[in-house]
Structures are given as structure tokens and as C-alpha cells.
Amino acid sequence: MRILIRPRRAVLALLLFAPAIPELLTGSTPISNLVLDPVQFAVSFALDVGLYGTGALLIREVCVAYRKGWTSVLLLGGAYGIAEEGFAVHTFFQPGGSPVNALAHYGHAYGVNWLWALGLTSFHATYSIALPILLVYLWFPEMRSLRWLDRGSLGLVAAIYLLEVVVFAHLVGHGPSPSILAVFLGIVAILIGLAAWAPADLLRVRSGPSRLGRGATIVAGSLGFDAWVVVLFLAGAGRLPAVAAAGVLVGLNLVALALLLRGVGTDDLVRSEYWFATGMLGILFVWDVPVDFSIYGIAGVAAVFAFLQYRLGQAIARRSASGRSAAGPARGAAPPPVA
């Protein structure tokens, strides 16, 4: 079987970004283990690459092959989140302890941590799938609309992903009952069906200049994780019904979406994408400040990502200046395509 991977740097970047953002940058996989237990860290991160990285790569390839847009990326990202947390590591059904903690009781019913499931499905769709893909597109814009894998390499990536899900499902306890498993399999099937149906331009931004400034775009990018922090606070306080917390989570994510669709324009879209991604990462940097007291070295991870984001901004500025120079002062640079 022939294995062909064309843009090796872009593929490698996505394989690393996909696990590093949700695991290393949040502290879920402590970076301190790189020093304290390097073998355990290497094995753990390799497994993360085998799950997150292959999942993001598969979703990206499917969406490019079938000419789908960000709607399909997010829907398939939600299906990925259910597969990881529900089918593989079973945190949707975990009776207590880390990482679910208070959410094992707050929003729990019929053996399922529903509020945790909603939050983690949203988190994985945005931070584990959409954000890494967006960042790689910004780093390698010329690779945005191209297929990266041939049939053989696509089959290999899919096999690695499915193997890891199956192995984790057999090793991890507190799994779902057959009826609950059927419910979540049905939800995944619906999400995949919607992703197949969704037009590529369903979430297309408005034509023309952006109405959102840099700061507003950054804030919009932070709202998804802001919502999750609010849910964690409400779970600890227990002062509002879990249904209300779910409403906050969904509502703030819808606000972020509305800001994008109504405020961002096709003119200089790449810069808007960059600032939105900066907002998504920036709120994690803020999160890392208190976490640094319990996970040594996480501030260093944040610093690495902040440096990479700074260099990305410089690269985008150089491309923009080069485009304006080539087009001439009267015409300006053509707006970038919408994925």
C-alpha cells in the first residue's frame, strides 16, 4: 500500500497542534512530567497525537475532499468529542473524581454527566479540531484547499484513530449501558449526517469590510472558553439549576457565532481569523496563570504558544504587505477565500 503525505510540515503541525492545545495548554497533560517522568510523558503525548492529531487530520481531509466548510468541521468536531470522551475514555459516564469533579453530580442523570458531555463536546469541536485546523491554514495558506493525504495514508490515519478509540474503550472502566451507548451513537450519526448535508457557505461571513475591531474579535474568540469557566463556577457553587448553566454555555457560544457572522467581513478576512484565534488562545493563557501554581511549567507552554502566535502575526503582516505591493495601491489585495 502506497503512503503519500504531500505537505509534511502542515501535516506535522496539525498532528502536534491538535493535542497540544487541549492537553498541554490546559494542563490536562502536565508538562512537568516532561522532566519528572519523561517516559510517561512521551507515551502519553504519543497517544494524544494518535487520538487528537489523527482525528483532526481525518476531519480536515474529509471536509476538503467533499468541499465542506466550517459548519461541517464543527459538526464533525462534535462527533469527535463524543467519540473521545464518550466512547474512548468514558468521562461522560464517570461517577466522580478528576477530571469531571463536581460535574459528576451537577447535570448528572440516567448515568450520564450531561453538562460535562455538552461542554466537552463543544470544547473538542472548537479547541481540539477547528482551532488547530485554522492555525495550520494561517501558517500554510497555500495548502488550505489541497488534499494532503492519498488513499493509503488516509486509511493508515483512520486505522490508527479507530484502533486507539477501541483500545481505550476496552481499558477504561465506567462505560455506558447499551441503551445509553445507542443514544450517543445516534447523536454521532446525526452530527455526521448534518455535516454531510451542510452547504460549504452556511457560516460564510458577510461581504465587505469587518465591523469588528481587533479587540472585539479577540473577545469573540474567548467567549467559548469563558462559557466553560462560568459552567465550572456554577458547578462548584451549585446555586443555579444545571439546565441554566447549559443555557449559559450554549448562549455564549451563539453570541460568539453571531458576532462573527454579523461583524466580520470578507475584506482582510485572514486578519480577522488571526485575531479570533488569538482570542481563543489568549483566554487559555489567562487560565494558565492560576493553574501554574499547581502544574509547574505550564506558563512556559503558554509562552511558547504566545511566541508562535506573535510570529504568525508577523508572517500574515508580511504576506499582506507583499500582496498590496503586487496589486498596486489602487487595487489592494484580494480578499482571501472562505473555507
C-alpha positions in Angstrom: 0.0 0.0 0.0 1.4 3.3 -1.1 1.7 6.1 1.6 1.9 9.6 0.3 1.8 12.7 2.5 2.5 15.8 0.5 2.8 18.9 2.7 4.7 17.3 5.5 5.1 20.4 7.6 1.4 21.2 7.5 0.5 17.7 8.5 3.1 17.6 11.3 1.8 21.0 12.5 -1.8 19.7 12.7 -0.8 16.5 14.4 1.0 18.5 17.1 -1.4 21.4 17.5 -4.5 19.2 17.8 -3.3 17.5 21.1 -1.0 20.3 22.4 -3.8 22.9 22.7 -6.4 20.9 24.6 -3.9 18.9 26.6 -0.7 20.8 27.2 -2.1 24.3 27.2 -4.9 23.5 29.6 -2.8 21.3 31.9 -4.8 18.1 31.3 -1.4 16.6 30.3 1.0 18.2 32.8 4.1 19.5 31.0 6.0 19.0 34.3 6.0 15.2 33.5 8.5 16.0 30.7 11.0 16.5 33.5 9.6 14.4 36.3 8.7 11.3 34.2 9.8 11.8 30.6 9.0 8.2 29.5 5.4 8.5 30.8 5.1 11.9 29.2 6.4 10.6 25.8 3.9 7.7 25.9 1.0 9.9 26.9 1.7 12.6 24.3 2.2 10.0 21.6 -1.3 8.6 22.5 -2.7 12.1 22.4 -1.2 12.5 18.9 -2.7 9.2 17.9 -6.2 10.4 19.0 -6.4 14.2 18.6 -4.0 14.5 15.7 -5.4 11.8 13.6 -9.0 12.9 14.4 -8.3 16.5 13.3 -6.4 15.3 10.2 -9.3 13.0 9.2 -11.9 15.7 9.6 -9.8 18.2 7.7 -9.3 15.7 4.8 -13.0 14.8 4.6 -14.1 18.4 4.5 -11.6 19.3 1.8 -12.4 16.2 -0.3 -16.2 16.9 -0.2 -15.7 20.7 -0.4 -17.3 21.4 3.0 -16.9 24.5 5.2 -16.5 25.4 8.9 -20.1 24.1 9.7 -19.0 20.6 8.8 -15.7 21.0 10.6 -17.6 21.9 13.8 -20.2 19.2 13.4 -17.6 16.5 12.8 -15.6 18.0 15.7 -18.6 17.5 17.9 -18.8 13.9 16.8 -15.1 13.6 17.5 -15.7 14.9 21.1 -18.4 12.3 21.7 -16.1 9.6 20.4 -13.2 10.6 22.6 -15.0 11.4 25.9 -17.9 9.0 25.4 -16.7 6.0 23.5 -12.9 6.0 24.4 -12.2 7.5 27.8 -15.8 7.4 29.1 -15.7 10.6 31.1 -19.3 11.2 30.1 -20.2 8.4 32.4 -17.5 8.8 35.1 -19.1 8.6 38.6 -16.6 11.1 40.2 -13.0 12.3 40.6 -10.8 14.1 38.1 -11.5 15.4 35.5 -15.2 15.6 35.9 -15.2 16.5 39.6 -18.5 18.4 40.6 -19.9 17.8 37.1 -20.3 14.2 38.0 -23.3 15.3 40.1 -24.2 18.7 38.7 -26.1 18.0 35.5 -26.0 14.2 36.0 -29.0 12.0 35.1 -29.5 8.4 34.0 -25.9 7.5 34.3 -24.6 10.4 32.1 -22.8 13.6 33.1 -24.9 15.7 30.6 -23.5 19.1 31.3 -20.0 17.8 31.2 -20.9 16.0 27.9 -22.3 19.2 26.4 -19.3 21.3 27.5 -16.6 18.8 26.3 -18.4 18.2 23.0 -18.3 21.9 22.4 -14.7 22.2 23.6 -13.4 19.5 21.4 -15.2 20.8 18.3 -13.7 24.2 18.8 -10.3 23.7 20.5 -9.3 20.2 19.5 -10.5 20.3 15.9 -11.4 23.8 14.5 -8.7 25.9 16.1 -5.8 23.7 15.2 -7.0 23.5 11.6 -7.5 27.2 11.4 -4.0 27.8 12.8 -2.4 25.5 10.3 -4.3 27.2 7.5 -3.0 30.6 8.7 0.6 29.2 8.8 0.3 27.5 5.4 -2.3 29.4 3.4 -1.2 27.8 0.1 -2.2 24.4 1.5 -5.7 25.4 2.6 -7.7 23.8 -0.3 -5.4 20.9 -1.2 -5.7 17.3 -0.3 -2.9 16.3 1.9 -3.2 12.5 2.0 -3.6 9.8 -0.6 -5.8 6.8 -0.1 -3.2 4.8 1.6 -2.1 7.4 4.1 -5.8 8.3 4.8 -6.5 4.6 5.5 -3.5 4.4 7.8 -4.5 7.5 9.7 -8.1 6.2 10.1 -6.8 2.9 11.3 -4.6 4.5 14.0 -7.5 6.6 15.2 -10.1 3.8 15.3 -7.6 1.4 17.0 -6.9 3.9 19.8 -10.6 4.5 20.4 -11.3 0.8 20.6 -8.3 0.1 22.9 -9.2 2.9 25.3 -12.8 1.7 25.3 -11.7 -1.7 26.5 -9.2 -0.5 29.0 -11.2 2.3 30.7 -13.9 1.4 33.2 -17.3 3.0 33.9 -18.6 2.6 30.4 -22.1 3.3 29.2 -25.0 0.9 29.3 -26.1 -0.5 25.9 -29.1 1.9 25.8 -27.1 5.0 26.5 -24.4 3.9 24.1 -27.1 3.6 21.4 -28.3 7.2 22.2 -24.8 8.6 21.7 -24.2 6.5 18.6 -27.4 8.1 17.3 -26.2 11.6 18.2 -22.9 10.9 16.4 -24.8 9.6 13.3 -27.0 12.8 13.3 -23.9 15.1 13.5 -22.2 13.2 10.7 -25.4 13.4 8.6 -25.7 17.1 9.2 -22.0 17.6 8.3 -22.6 15.8 5.0 -25.7 18.0 4.3 -24.4 21.4 5.4 -23.5 23.7 2.5 -19.9 24.9 2.4 -21.0 28.6 2.8 -23.5 28.1 5.6 -21.4 30.0 8.0 -20.0 32.4 5.5 -19.2 35.9 6.8 -20.7 39.0 5.2 -19.1 40.7 2.2 -17.2 43.9 2.7 -15.1 45.3 5.5 -15.2 44.0 9.0 -17.3 45.8 11.5 -15.5 44.3 14.5 -12.2 45.8 15.7 -9.3 43.8 16.8 -10.3 43.9 20.5 -13.9 42.8 19.8 -12.7 40.0 17.5 -10.4 38.7 20.3 -13.2 38.9 22.8 -15.5 36.9 20.5 -12.8 34.3 20.2 -12.6 33.9 24.0 -16.3 33.5 24.6 -16.5 29.8 24.2 -14.0 29.1 26.9 -15.4 31.9 29.0 -18.7 30.0 28.9 -17.0 26.8 30.1 -15.3 28.7 33.0 -18.8 30.0 34.0 -20.2 26.5 34.0 -17.3 25.2 36.2 -18.0 28.1 38.6 -21.7 27.3 38.7 -21.0 23.6 39.2 -18.9 24.4 42.3 -21.4 26.9 43.7 -24.5 24.9 42.8 -26.7 28.0 43.0 -28.4 27.6 39.7 -30.0 24.5 38.0 -27.8 22.7 35.7 -30.2 23.5 32.8 -29.5 27.2 33.4 -25.7 26.5 33.2 -26.3 24.7 29.9 -28.2 27.7 28.7 -25.2 29.9 29.5 -22.8 27.6 27.7 -25.0 27.5 24.6 -25.9 31.1 24.7 -22.3 32.5 24.9 -21.2 30.2 22.1 -24.1 31.5 20.0 -23.1 35.1 20.8 -19.6 34.4 19.6 -21.0 32.9 16.4 -23.4 35.9 15.8 -20.5 38.4 16.3 -18.5 36.6 13.7 -21.3 36.3 11.1 -22.5 39.9 11.5 -19.3 41.6 12.4 -16.5 40.0 10.3 -16.3 40.8 6.6 -14.5 39.2 3.7 -12.1 42.1 3.4 -8.9 41.2 5.1 -10.5 38.0 6.5 -7.2 36.4 7.3 -6.5 39.1 9.9 -9.9 38.6 11.5 -9.3 34.8 11.6 -5.9 35.5 13.2 -7.4 37.8 15.9 -10.2 35.3 16.6 -7.7 32.5 17.0 -5.7 34.8 19.3 -8.7 35.3 21.5 -9.3 31.6 21.7 -5.6 31.0 22.7 -5.4 34.1 24.9 -8.2 33.0 27.3 -6.2 29.8 27.8 -3.1 31.9 28.7 -5.2 33.7 31.3 -6.4 30.3 32.6 -2.8 29.1 32.9 -2.0 31.9 35.4 -3.7 30.2 38.4 -3.1 26.7 37.0 0.7 27.5 37.1 0.6 27.3 40.9 -0.3 23.6 40.7 1.2 22.5 37.4 4.9 23.5 37.1 5.9 24.7 33.7 2.5 25.4 32.2 3.4 29.1 32.0 6.3 28.0 29.7 3.8 26.2 27.4 1.7 29.4 27.3 4.9 31.4 26.5 5.7 29.1 23.5 2.2 29.4 22.1 2.3 33.2 22.6 5.6 33.4 20.7 4.3 31.3 17.9 1.2 33.4 17.7 3.3 36.5 17.6 5.4 35.1 14.7 2.3 34.1 12.9 1.0 37.7 13.1 4.3 38.9 11.6 4.1 36.4 8.8 0.5 37.5 8.0 1.6 41.1 8.0 4.4 40.4 5.6 2.1 38.5 3.2 -0.5 41.3 3.4 2.2 43.9 2.6 3.5 41.8 -0.3 0.0 41.4 -1.7 -0.6 45.1 -1.6 2.7 45.8 -3.3 2.0 43.3 -6.0 -1.6 44.5 -6.6 -0.7 48.2 -6.6 -2.0 51.0 -4.4 -5.2 51.4 -6.4 -6.5 47.8 -6.4 -5.4 46.5 -3.0 -5.1 42.9 -2.0 -7.9 40.5 -3.0 -9.9 39.1 0.0 -8.9 35.5 0.9 -11.3 32.7 0.2 -13.6 31.4 2.9 -13.2 27.9 3.9 
